[in-house]
Amino acid sequence: MDNFTFYAPTYFVFGKATENETGKYVKRFGGSKVLIHYGGGSVVRTGLLDRVKKSLEAENLGYVELGGVRPNPRSGLVYEGIRLCRKEKVDFILAVGGGSTIDSAKAIAAGVPYDGDFWDYYQGRVVEEALPLGTVITISAAGSEGSADSVITKEEGMYKRGATGEALRPKFTIMNPALTQTLPPYQTACGITDILAHLYERYLTNTKDVECTDRMIEGLMLTMLHEGPRVMENPDNYEARANIMWAGMMAHNNSCGVGRSQDWTSHDIEHELSAMYDCAHGAGLAVVMPAVFTYNLKHDVLRLAQLAVRVWGCQMDFGNPERTAKEGIEALRRFLISIGMPKNFGELGAQEKDIEKMAHSCCYGDGRTGTTGGYVSLNQQDVENIYRLML
């Protein structure tokens, strides 16, 4: 296990009707003038936005609003949010929605006190200062409610890139699993896929002797395999949604990733798909992950074979562990298809003619230096080959 530091101070408020306490926690963490950042439809239709506003008013907190966040959140709205916060002297950001809303809120929080272009943070600069923010989450997926990370799409060039920094961790997060019961099945399945991807990206490591975090990741994966089908069968299963919601946070606050190298190849390759075609991030990952794992299989056959046995219930073939590893990848693929995820390029709306362009962007776009991947270093030709496995 590698040396590490870990500090995750987010205050989690979990359970039914907890959104009604939002104002109390904004005040507790120093907010006096709030930007409420949200997407649109569902938080308005369900009355969630009104309940959050009422909780702020009960604490005599002022607020302004900025809606319009879309999946694969865009830089244009971030710039608008930064201007609005500066004009209105906002001192606290409140994200009400899913991962896209939280990521956009984080970008605004980082951009307000920064003299330069907030996009600098999405080209490698670490976020060291940001306005405090809180979240009220409405989907179990991205894990942004507990993480130090954010992903934004830059409209000039359509580059989808990530930023990180401990200043981006939310001060508090409201987690009411009942708020996810109105999600369409497809969005629920995309969330389950994203959670599994966050676990795989940490499991695929070149660090030796990380049994503790291996077992933590495996346990969370097994939770998803058990609860995922239950919630797809019965969307109103509160207990299943509660377990998925907490697993989603644990999958990405990096408690499972400390002391070990990580991969993130699948995310980098998928980001090009969702930037170009605006497909759901989880849906893209469902197609990308099996292709990446197959392409990188021989780098460490025993690691993928171990996962196949411990999580997917495959029998270990000691004479041919590669066979076991492949069975585990196929088990993942079948599971994702069973919950309604796409299985190939065409079902995402992607086209073969764009493969070279996406691979180039993945490896060289927006200042990148020619390779991607933390588990196996991949060049542009490798990425093209992986895209072709998705056809």
Disulfide bonds with the S-S distance in Angstrom:
none
